[in-house]
């Protein structure tokens, strides 16, 4: 059963997908589009093509662990996506995923342009792998 993860941003969405067993996440793509309707179409194509059965969205808690307006917006978005695609949608703490990816990519001495192209899908991969690890521990 495939699970998709989203690192939802204002300008881009990082997308990751699990293997069939729900054990390993891999970065899939970046939806580089700010238009909501266009994002939905592209996500719908991915969900259909990969036969996705569940979705995980990164929930942006503040570093202190409390929720801000961004987290509230993502919760509302999760409800909309659940209704739109008729699949379960889970929220996963994403507090440091993008910063972790950025630090890693800088250590690889990648240019800013190259980092920008892959940062969001790698952040989605971390979000998904964290979710999968927690899910598999509790089985």
GILIN-V228752 format. One record per residue. N is the residue number from 1. SS is DSSP state (H for helix, E for strand, C for the rest). OMEGA is omega in whole degrees, 0 to 359 (999 if undefined). NEAR is the number of other C-alpha atoms within 8 Angstrom. Layout:
n=N ss=SS omega=OMEGA near=NEAR
n=N ss=SS omega=OMEGA near=NEAR
This chain:
n=1 ss=C omega=182 near=8
n=2 ss=E omega=177 near=14
n=3 ss=E omega=178 near=13
n=4 ss=E omega=176 near=14
n=5 ss=E omega=180 near=16
n=6 ss=E omega=167 near=14
n=7 ss=E omega=190 near=14
n=8 ss=E omega=176 near=9
n=9 ss=C omega=181 near=6
n=10 ss=C omega=184 near=6
n=11 ss=C omega=186 near=7
n=12 ss=C omega=173 near=12
n=13 ss=E omega=172 near=15
n=14 ss=E omega=183 near=19
n=15 ss=E omega=175 near=17
n=16 ss=E omega=181 near=17
n=17 ss=E omega=179 near=14
n=18 ss=E omega=170 near=14
n=19 ss=C omega=182 near=12
n=20 ss=C omega=182 near=7
n=21 ss=C omega=181 near=8
n=22 ss=C omega=182 near=11
n=23 ss=C omega=187 near=11
n=24 ss=C omega=178 near=9
n=25 ss=E omega=172 near=14
n=26 ss=E omega=176 near=10
n=27 ss=E omega=184 near=12
n=28 ss=E omega=185 near=9
n=29 ss=E omega=172 near=8
n=30 ss=E omega=174 near=12
n=31 ss=E omega=187 near=10
n=32 ss=C omega=187 near=7
n=33 ss=C omega=180 near=10
n=34 ss=C omega=182 near=9
n=35 ss=C omega=185 near=6
n=36 ss=H omega=181 near=7
n=37 ss=H omega=179 near=6
n=38 ss=H omega=177 near=9
n=39 ss=H omega=181 near=11
n=40 ss=H omega=179 near=8
n=41 ss=H omega=181 near=8
n=42 ss=H omega=178 near=9
n=43 ss=H omega=178 near=8
n=44 ss=H omega=177 near=9
n=45 ss=H omega=179 near=8
n=46 ss=H omega=181 near=9
n=47 ss=H omega=180 near=11
n=48 ss=H omega=183 near=8
n=49 ss=H omega=183 near=7
n=50 ss=C omega=180 near=7
n=51 ss=C omega=182 near=7
n=52 ss=E omega=182 near=13
n=53 ss=E omega=179 near=10
n=54 ss=E omega=180 near=11
n=55 ss=E omega=175 near=13
n=56 ss=E omega=177 near=15
n=57 ss=E omega=177 near=15
n=58 ss=E omega=180 near=14
n=59 ss=E omega=186 near=12
n=60 ss=C omega=171 near=12
n=61 ss=C omega=171 near=13
n=62 ss=C omega=182 near=9
n=63 ss=C omega=180 near=6
n=64 ss=C omega=177 near=5
n=65 ss=C omega=179 near=6
n=66 ss=C omega=183 near=7
n=67 ss=C omega=173 near=10
n=68 ss=C omega=180 near=9
n=69 ss=H omega=178 near=6
n=70 ss=H omega=179 near=8
n=71 ss=H omega=178 near=11
n=72 ss=H omega=178 near=9
n=73 ss=H omega=180 near=8
n=74 ss=H omega=177 near=11
n=75 ss=H omega=177 near=10
n=76 ss=H omega=178 near=8
n=77 ss=H omega=180 near=8
n=78 ss=H omega=178 near=12
n=79 ss=H omega=179 near=9
n=80 ss=H omega=181 near=8
n=81 ss=H omega=176 near=10
n=82 ss=H omega=178 near=11
n=83 ss=H omega=182 near=8
n=84 ss=H omega=188 near=6
n=85 ss=H omega=177 near=7
n=86 ss=C omega=174 near=7
n=87 ss=C omega=177 near=9
n=88 ss=E omega=178 near=8
n=89 ss=E omega=182 near=12
n=90 ss=E omega=176 near=9
n=91 ss=E omega=181 near=10
n=92 ss=E omega=177 near=11
n=93 ss=E omega=181 near=9
n=94 ss=C omega=190 near=11
n=95 ss=C omega=188 near=10
n=96 ss=C omega=186 near=6
n=97 ss=H omega=182 near=11
n=98 ss=H omega=179 near=12
n=99 ss=H omega=178 near=7
n=100 ss=H omega=179 near=8
n=101 ss=H omega=181 near=11
n=102 ss=H omega=179 near=10
n=103 ss=H omega=179 near=8
n=104 ss=H omega=182 near=8
n=105 ss=H omega=176 near=11
n=106 ss=H omega=180 near=10
n=107 ss=H omega=176 near=7
n=108 ss=C omega=178 near=6
n=109 ss=C omega=176 near=6
n=110 ss=C omega=178 near=9
n=111 ss=C omega=180 near=7
n=112 ss=H omega=180 near=6
n=113 ss=H omega=179 near=6
n=114 ss=H omega=178 near=8
n=115 ss=H omega=182 near=12
n=116 ss=H omega=183 near=8
n=117 ss=H omega=185 near=8
n=118 ss=H omega=185 near=9
n=119 ss=H omega=187 near=13
n=120 ss=H omega=179 near=15
n=121 ss=H omega=176 near=16
n=122 ss=H omega=175 near=14
n=123 ss=H omega=177 near=13
n=124 ss=H omega=179 near=17
n=125 ss=H omega=178 near=15
n=126 ss=H omega=178 near=10
n=127 ss=H omega=182 near=18
n=128 ss=H omega=181 near=15
n=129 ss=H omega=176 near=11
n=130 ss=H omega=178 near=9
n=131 ss=H omega=181 near=10
n=132 ss=H omega=180 near=12
n=133 ss=H omega=179 near=9
n=134 ss=H omega=181 near=8
n=135 ss=H omega=183 near=8
n=136 ss=H omega=176 near=8
n=137 ss=H omega=184 near=6
n=138 ss=C omega=178 near=5
n=139 ss=C omega=999 near=4
